[in-house]
Amino acid sequence: MRRGPAGARRPKRPRLPLRYLLPSVLLAVVVVMLLLRGYVHSEFLADHRVRPPAATGTVPQKVLDGGPVLDARGSEPVSHRVPDRNIVLTFDDGPDPEWTPKILDKLAQHGAHAVFFVTGTMTARHPDLVRRMVEEGHEVGLHTFNHPDLSYQPPDRVQRELAQSQLALAGAAGVHTSLFRPPYSSTADALDDQSWPVVREVARRGYITAFIDNDSEDWARPGVDEIVRRSMPRQPGEGAVVLMHDSGGDRSQTVAALDRMIPRLQEQGYAFPRLTEALGAPSPHSAVYGARLWKGKAFVAAVGVSEGVTGVLVWALVVAGVLVIARFALMLALSAVHAGRARRRHRGARRGGAHPHAPPVTEPVTVLVPAFDERECIENTVRSLAASDHPLEVIVIDDGSSDGTAQIVESLGLPGVRVLRQPNSGKPVALNYGLQHASHELIVMMDGDTVFEPSTVRELVQPFADPRVGAVAGNAKVGNRQKLIGAWQHIEYVMGFNLDRRMYDVLRCMPTIPGAVGAFRRSALWRVGGMSDDTLAEDTDVTMALHRDGWQVVYAERARAWTEAPQTARQLWSQRYRWSYGTMQAIWKHRRAVVERGPSGHFGRVGLPLVSLFTVFAPLLAPLIDVFLVYGLLFGPTLRTAGAWLAVLAVQGLCAAYAFRLDGERLTPLLTLPLQQLWYRQLMYMVLMQSWITALTGGRLKWQKLRRTGQLGAAPPGAPSDTRALTPPGAPLSATIASPHHTTRVHAGPRADPRRPDSSSGRTAT
């Protein structure tokens, strides 16, 4: 351990757990794989310029008049011609996975050999074809890595082009080569003052340059007969180096031309040897061993991984796009259905009832407010409940607060407000403790940082007129939306959470009653064992349990609650990490609903798949839209990429505008939607990745306490300033409400001691 100046021991710097680093590492790996893929596909650093012909004042005349094979490694360049009755077939730009094998098959069929001038990019992507070339006795030469016109490039770029091509060749076939052909070259007499220095530079590095005698111009696809005509020797019996291509487009005419030309020339006594074989020179191949060999293999393997990863990512992008569009379509369609039902329901309520055949629900309600160190917010929370237009009692459960939360509530002296105290045991234990002391059958639960409107409780309990309803989700809204991060969460709450709840309400598979604003039948809660601490998302857990017990869970969009959202990225990360991980825990806990019957089976086969797709899997893939946006903007096609991304953004904007209209919100925050998509979505992706890694590695996530500011006043927007008297404890209960008929498993009742110590070590906040 390190010591300070006075010899005191310094504490070790805490190490960040591996699961916190893995999302960043995985993202870095994806970026590296995409960059490598872009490089070997010549999507960046590619140079497609071709220099026009220049003067030939510096090119030796004997080179211009010489043969197609040029050895300029010595002090004086030496040219070589192919002997008579020999045709050296050369193929540029490959290997190609479709056409190179067919060309190799034709060469093998007719007993001919050739020289393949391969690019490093294609060699790295298709090493098996280069290996086959060598194994079948053909020669391989370099055609640079990215196929640039080297007359435009400085010497260091020329060196990189050669070295990287040799690296790919070593990894593919375990050899290096001394043959080279410059891109965009032709016959030796086409050398000029711009290309001659390149030949000299390449020769200085030990390469023999191979030009051509005959150009088949097969790249233009002029027809099989024309390719054959251009490839034939100009004079009977004359030897030649013939240029063809095995990549760069449709080479079916090239394959057909070989099938005609080779037999015809063989009948005339021509041979089709390798280049060095025709010249009587040693093989250009030299075996590679040791570190150079393994570097080459590692490079080729990395390219193979990048190709595979990119292929998976492309399919994942397609899946993500389908899921995003499907979710938007489903939300829009079912939200419209829900909105229509809500309008009819509220018209019925004005005529005397919230349920078609039931009077309004007017019985008193117990509001449970679990609180841990909520001194900044708790007064506003309780005062907002005092302004309610529905009879209620308030129970604040102080979960071991150390900041005087309980004393603040007691000092208010509001009638009908009680404070219960317990040692710090966690939110589920606090809620169960409050349930034990509740006076009424209908229970409303809210967070200690939330403010209700006067009508919130009344609107929240009206669906209980239907005896089949066991729980009701309210409409949680972000109150502190002045800052950008608050505005982004406001968009998410309105667009994501509330449109989702409308959709799930229509499908009868609501997955979560939000902790900020939700209502329950107490009897229904006891039937499922009360609030459970098995997961970190106790609200999702208990909602799924109610579905499996046969209860309906619905959404009351007019029951608005204003909550204080996290105001820093760190706090947002902590909150969403817990939500994400807790949701995954709840899905896993209730996975058997998929194979059960009745209401439980309906939720298991409709609700669980939708929650899994849209909450756990789709957000994991959604950032690919932005990754490929950046990739496409950098490496092209830029306009098409930008257009596709803007189209997706437009769809999201339309959905958000519709959601805002349904909620009666101003559209101004949607101006920040593009920036939200670029920054906020990445944060949510990292959170979800960390949750996956925590789940897969068996990590244990502790509760995190968010720092509150108390910005929300006791009277939310549109609320009157006066307060109403609260129903005192012990008010008479209404008649017992019938439970729905069902055949699912019934729990024995409340746990023996809901005040038991929490079993989760390290849980420090409600």
N, C-alpha and C positions, 0 to 999 in steps of 0.2 A: 504494500500500500504506500502511496506517495505521502511525503511529509512536507509540512510547510516550513517557513523560515525558522520557527521556534521549535521545530521537531514534532509539532502536533500532527496527528494523523489526519489526512484529508480523505473525505469520503470518496469512494469511487463514483465516477460519473455514471448515472443509470443508463443501462443499455436499452435501446428500443427493441421491443419484442419483434421476432422475425415476422409475425403475421402483419405488423404494421408496415414493414418494408416490402413485403411481397407484391402488393398491388403496384407499387412504383416500379419494382423490378420487372413484373410482367408487362407493364406498359412500355418500359424501355426495350424489352425484348421484341415486342411487336413493332416498335418504331425501327429498331435495327433490322429486323427481317424485311420490313417494307422498303427501307432504304437499299438494302442489298438486292432485293428483287428489282427495284427501280434501276439500280446500277447495271445489273446484268441484262436488263431489257432495254438498255440505252435510253431510259426515260429522263435521265439527266446526265450532264457532262458529254452528251452526244453533240457532234458538230457535223452538220450535213452540208457544209459549204464545199463547193468543187471549184478549184481555181481554173480559169480559162488558160489556154496555151500561152506560153511566154517565149522569149528569145532563147536560142540554143548556143549562145556564144561561149559558155563555159563547159559544155558537154564535149568530150573528145569525139572526134569524127569516127574513130574506129568503133566506139560504142554505138553511135547512131547507125553505123553500117553493119554492126555485128549481129550475132544471133540473139535469141530470146532469153538465154541463161547467162547472167552476168555475175562474175566473181570479181568484186572490187576490193577484196580484203588485202591485197598486196599493194605495192607502190604503183603498179600499173594494172588497170582493169583488164580482165580477160573475158571475152565472150565465147559462148558455145552454141553450136547448132545441133539439133537432133539429127542423127544419121538417117539416111534414106531408108525407106520401107518401115519406118517407125512412127507411130502416132502416140503422143503423150497426151492423154485426156486429163484435163484439170477442171476441178469444180470449186467454185468460190462461194463464200458467205454461209456455209453450213456449219454444223449438221442440222438438218431439219427432220423432225420426228415423222413426218409423212413421206417426204420425197427421197431423203437420203437412203432409207432402207430399200426402196424400190430400185434406185440406181445401183446400189450395192448388189442387189439380186441380179440385175441385168449383167453387170460386170462378171459376176460369178458364173452366170449361165453361159456367157460367151468366152470365158477364160481370159478376160482382159484385166489389166491393172490400171490405176489412175493415181493422181495426186489430188488430195483434198486440202485446199487452203481454207482453214477453219478460222472463225472469229472466236475470241476468248469467251464472249458472252454466250454463244451457242454451245461451245464446248462445255462450259460449266453447267449449262442447263440440261445437256443431253450427253453426258460422259459415256454412256453405254455405246452410243453410235461411233464415237471416236475410238473406243476400245475395239469395236468390231472392225473398223478400218485397218487398224494396225495388225490385228490378229489374222485378217484375210490377206495380208501382204501388200496393202496399199501404202503409199507414203502420205505423210501429213506435213503441211507447211502452215506458217502463221499468216494470218490476214488481218492483224491487229486485234485489239480487244473490242473496241467500240465502233470500228469501221470509219474513222475520220480521214479526211484528206490530210496526210502528214505534212504536206508542203505549207500548211497553215500553222503547224504546231511547233513549239520550241523543242530543243533536244531532250529536255527532261520529260515532256509528255511522250515523245517517241520512245524513250526508255521505258516509261510506265506501260505503254501499250504492249511492248514486247515482253516485258517481265511478267505482267499479269496474264498474258496469253500463255506463256511457258508454264506459269503456275497452274492454270487450268488444265493444260495438256498433261502435266505431270500427275495431277490428281485423277485425270480421266484414264490415261493409258500408261502411266509410269515412264514416260519418255520425254525428252526434249528434242527439238528439231532445229536444223540449220537452214531450212528453206523458208523463204519469205516472198510474199507478193504484196505490193502496196495497193491499197484500195484505189479505185478509179484509174488504174494503170491499164496500158494496152501493149503495144509493140515497143521494142527498144528505141526505134527511131522517133517515138513520141516524147522522149525525155527532153526536158528543157531546163532553163536556169533555175526554176523553182523546185522541180522534182529531183534534179541531179544531186543537190546537197543531201536530200533524204537518203538516196541510195548510198552515198558515201558514209553517212552516219550509221546506217543499218549495217553496212559492210564492216565498219570499224568495230561493231559489236559482234562480228563473227558470222554474219548471215550471207547466203547466196541469194540473189534476187532473180526470180523467175518471171519473165514477161511472156508474151504469146506470139504466135504466128498467125493463127486464124481465130476470129471472134465469131462464135455462132449467133450471138445476139439473141439467145434464147429467152433472156429476160423480157424481151418485147413480145414474145409469143407470136412470131410471124407465121407459124405453121410448120408442121413436121418436115415437109419437103424443103422449105427454105432453110431450116436449121441444118439439115443434112448437107445441102449445097454449100452453105457457108463454112461448114466444118471440113469439107473434103480438101485434100492437098491441091495447091494451085497448079503444080506440074506433076505429071505421072511419076510415081516412085519417090517423090520428095517427102522428107520427114517434116513433122510439124508439131508444135505445141498448140492444142486447141482449148479455147476457153468456153466452159459451160458453167451452169449454176445448179446447185442442189438445194437452194433455199431462196427466200425472198418472194414467194408467191407460188402460183400454180405452175408446177414443172412437169405436168403430164406430157407436154409436147417433147420435152427433153428426154424423158424415159422412152417415148415412142421412137424418137430419132436415134437413140442408141441401138434400139432393136433392129433398125434398118442399116445404119452406117457400119457398125462393127462387122457383121457378117459380110457385107459387100466388100469392105477393105481387106478382110481376112482372105477372101477369095482371090484378091489381087496380090496376095503375098505380104500384106502388112502385119506387123505385130503391134501389140498395145502394152508396152513395158512401163515400168516405173521410170521416173525421170533420171535418177542416178544410174539405174540399170542401163538405160539407153546411152548415157554418156560414159559408161564404164567407170563411174565414180563410186566411192564408198557410200553406204547408207547414210542419210541425213539424221537418222534417229540415234540417240544415245540414251541409255538407261539412266534413270534417276534413282538414287538411293538416299537413305538416312533422312535428315531433317527436311531436305527439300521435297522429298517424296511425301512425307507426312504433312507438311504444310500444304502441298497441293491437294492431298486427300481431304484435309480439314476444310479447305476452301470449297471444294466441290460439294462436300457434305453440307456445309453451311448454306450453299446455294440451293441444294436439294431441300433442306429444311425450310428455307425462305419460300421456295415455290409451293411446298405443301402448306405452310402456314398461311400464305397469301390466298391459296385456293380455298382453304377453310374459312378465312376471313371474308372472302367474297361471298361464299354461300351463307355465312352468318349475316352478312350485310343484307342479302336478299331476304333471309328469314326475319331480320330486324325490321326491314321495310314492310314486309307483309304484316307482321305483328302490329307495327305502329299504325298502318292504314286500317287494319282490321279493328284495332281498338278504337280508333277515332270513329270509324263508321258505326261500330256497335254502340259507342257512347252517344253519338249524335242521334241515332235512330231511337234507342231506348230512352234517352233523356227526353226526347220529344213526346214519347208515349207517357213517361212519368209526369211531364209538365201538364199534359192534357188531363190526366187523372187528377193531379193536384188542383187544377182549376175547377173541375167538377166537384171535388171534395170540399173545397172552400166555399163554393156556391151553396152546397148542401149545408155547410156549417152555418152560413148566414141565415139559412131557413130553419135552423134549429138543431142541427146535429152534425158531429164530425164524421160519424159512421152512418151509412145509409139508413139503418134501422135502430139507432141507439142515440140517447141524449148525450149532450156534451159531458165530458169528464170533469167533475168539479170537486172530487174528494181530495182531501189534503195530501200533501207529498212530503216526504223526508228528503232533504238535500244533504248528501255526504260530501264533505270537503276535506280530503286528506292533505296535510300540510307539513312540510319540513323546511324550516328556515325560510319562511315566506313573508318576512316582516315588510318588505317593500310593497307587496301586492295584497296581502290578506285583508286589509281594511276595505280596499276598493271592491274586492270580491264579495265580502259579506254585505256591504252597503248596497251593492247591486241586487243581491237577493232580497234585501229589505224593501226594495222598490217593486217587487214582483206583484203582478195582479192576480196571482193564484195563491190560495192558502197553503202554507208550507211551514215546516220546522227545519232548522239548520243545525247540523252537527258537524263541528270542526274537529277532526281527529289530529291532534298534535303528535307527530311521529318523532318524538325526541328532539324537538328543535332546541337550538342553543342561542337563538337570537331574540327570544321574547315573543314569538308568534302567538302563543296562547294568551299571554298577558294583553297583547294588543286587542285581540278579539273580546276578551272579558271586559276590557276597559271601555268598549263601545257601549255596553249596557243595552244592547238591542233585545227586545222581547223575542222569545222563541228561538234564541241562539244558544246552543250548548257547546261546551268544549270538553272533549275527552282527551286524556293524555295516556301515552304508552311509550315504553322505551323504543328507541329506533329499531324498527323491525321490517320496514319496507311497505310499499303502497298496498299490495294485496292484503297483508295482515291488518293494516289500518282500516281498509274498507270493510273487511269482515268484522272487525271490532265495532265499527259504526253500525253495521247491519244488526248486530246483537242489540243495539240500543235504539234502533229506529222504531218510531211509533206507528208508521203507516206502511201499507202494502206497496204503494208506488214509491220507488226509490230513484232519485236523480243523483247522478255523480258528476262532479266537476273538479277541475284542478284548482289549486290555490292561487294561480296566476291568471285566472279567467274571470271575465265580467259578463254577466247576463243582462239582456234587455228585459224590461218589465214583462213582456209577453212570452219570454223564452220558456219558462216552466209550463205555462198553460199550453203553448203549442206543442211542447215536447210530450205531454201526457195524453193528448187527445186520441192518438191511435189506440190507446188501451181500452177504448170503447169496444174494440173487437177482442173478445176473450182469447183468441188464438195468438195474439201478439204478446211476446214475452220481453221484448226490448225494443227501444227506439233510439236511433242515431240522430243527433242534432247537427246543425250546420256550424261548424267551427270556422271562424274567420280571423285573419291576422289583424290585430289592432295597431301594432307598431310598424307601419308600412312606409314610414317617411324615408328611411334609408334604402339604398339599392337592394341590399340583401333581404330586407323586409318586403320590398315590392316583389322580388322574385318568389318569395314564399307565398305572398298573397296570390300571385298568379297560380302557383302550384295548388294551393288550397281550393281556389275557386274552380280551376280547370280540371285538376286531377282528382282531388279527393271528392268534391261534391258531384261532379259529373259521374265519377265512378259509383258513388252511392246511389244516384238515381238509376244507373244501369243495374246495379246489384239488387235494388229494391224491386224493379220490374221482374228480374229473374228469380226473385225470392231466395237470394243467397248472399245477403249482406255479410261481409267477412269481419267487419270491425265496428264496434260502438266506440267512438272516440272518447278518450278519457276526459277531454275538456267539456263535453256536453253529451250526456247519454242518460237514458232512463231504463229502469228494469222493474219487473215484478219481483218482489222479495221472495215469494214462493218459488218462482222460476229459478232464482239464483240459488236458493237452498237445494232445489232438486238436482242441480249440477255440481253441488259441493261448494258453493260460494266462489269467491275470487281465489284463483290459484296462483301460486308463486312458482309453478313449474317452468314458466317461460318469462322472458323479460317484456313480453307484450301481453300483459294480463287482460287488457281490453279485447284484443283479438282472440285470445285463448277462450275467454268466457263466452264471447259471441259465437264461436264455432261450437262450443259445448251446448249452448242453447239450441242451435240448429239441430244438433244431433239428438237432443232431447225432445224434438218435435215442435218447438216454438217458432213462431214467425218473428222475424226481425225486420223492421221497416225504417224508413227515412222521413224525418220531419224537416223539410227544407226551411220552414219559417221559424224554427227554433234556433235562433242565432245566438252564438256565444263568441265573445271577442277575447282572443288569447294573445299572450305576449310571446312572439316567436324569437328564436335565437338571433342575436345581433352581430355575432362574429362567426367566421368560418369554422373556428375551433369548436364553438358551442353547437353550431349546426351539425358538424361532423359527429359530435358525441351523441346528440339526440337521434340523428338518422341511423347511426350505427346501431344504437339500441333498438330502434324500431325495426330495422331491417333484420337484424339477428333474431329478435323476438318473433317476428312474423315467420321466419324460417322454422324456428322452434315449434310454433303453434301448428304450422302446416304438417310438420313431421309427427307431432303429438296426435293429431286427428286424422292421420292418413288412412286409418281403417274405415273411415266414412265412405271411401270409394267403393267398398265392397258390401256395405250395409244396405238395408232396404228402407223404404219409407222416406220421411223427411230427411233423415240422416244421409241416406243414399243420394237423394237429390242434391243436397249440399256437397257431398263428396264427389259427385260426378259432374257437377256444374260449377259450384263455387270454388272448390279447391283447385281444379285445373285453371280457371280464370285468374285466380289470385296468384298461382304459381307462374303462369305465363306473363301476366302484366306487371307483377310486383317483384318477382325474383329473377326471371329469365330475360324478359324483354329489356329492362333497364341495363342488364349486363351487356346486351348487344347494341343498344342505342348509340353509345359513343362511337361505334364504327362509322356512323354517318359523318361525324365530324373528323374522324381520322382520315377517311377517304376524301373528305372535302379538302383537307390540307394537302394530302397526297396529290389529288387531282389538280389543285390550284398550282402546285409547284411543278408537277411533271406532266400535266395535261391529261385529257383535253380540258383546258381551263374553262371555256365558256359552257360546255356541256355539264361539267361538274358543278359550276356555280348555279346553273339553271336548275339542276336536279335538287340541289340543297335548298334553293329558294322556293322550289315547288313544295318540298316537305314543310318548310317554314310557313308557307302560305296556308297549308292544310292545318297546321297547328294553330296559326293565328285565327282562322275561321272557327275552329273548335273553341278556342279561348274566348273569342268574341261572343259566341253563342252562350257559353257558360256564364260570362259576365252579364249578359242580357238576362238570363234566367235568374241570376242572383241580384239583379238590380244594381250592379256595380258600374262605375265609370270605366271607360275603356282606356283612359290615359296610361295606366301602368303597363299596358301591352306594348307601348313604345320600347320598353326594355326587353321584349321577348327575344330578339336576335341575340343580344348579349347574354341573356339567361341561358340560351341553348348552347352557347360556346363555353361558358364558365360553369354554370350551375350543374349542367348535366354531367360534366366531367367529375365534379365533386361527388355527385350521387353515385357515379360509377365506381369511384374509388372506395366509397363507403360500402357499396354492395360487394365489391371484390374482397374487402377486408372481412365482411360478414361471412362470405363463402369460405374464406381461408380459416377463419375462427371456427366455423362449424366443422370443416374437414379435418382440422388439426386437433379438435377436441378442446379448444380454448374455452375459458370461462370469462364472460363479459360482466363487469360490474356496472351498477347503476352510476350514472353521472348526474350531478346536480348542476343545473343551468343557473347562471347568475342573472337575477331579475332586477329590473329598474323601477317597476311600479308606474310605468308611463300611462297605463290605462286608467282612466278615471272610473269612479263608481257608476256614473251615468254614461253608458255608451252612446254612440251617435243616434239621435232621434229619441232618446229616453227622457221621460219627464224627470224633474228634479225632486219631486216629493217622494216620500216613502209610505209604505202601507204597513198596517199592523200584521204581524206574523201570527200564525196559529200556534198557540202554546203547546208544549209537550203534553201528551196524554189526550189530545183531541180524539173524539170517537171515530172509530174506523168505519168505513162503509161496509156493506155486506160483502161476504167472501165472494171473490170473482172466480168463476169456474176456470179450470185449467183445460187446455185442449186435450182431446182424446188422441192417444198415440200408443204405440207398442214398444217404444224404445226403452232401454235400461233406465231405471230410476235410481238415483243415489239415495243413500240412507238419510241424508239431511245434512245440517251444518256440521262442520268438524267439531270435535270435542272441545277444543280450546283454540279459538281463532287468534288468541293473543300469544300463542306460542312463539318462541324466538324464531326468527327467520333462518331457514336452513342454508341460505346462500351466504357464504363468507364474503365479507367485504361490501355488502350492500349497505350504503350509507345514506341514501336519500329516497324520498318518495317521488 
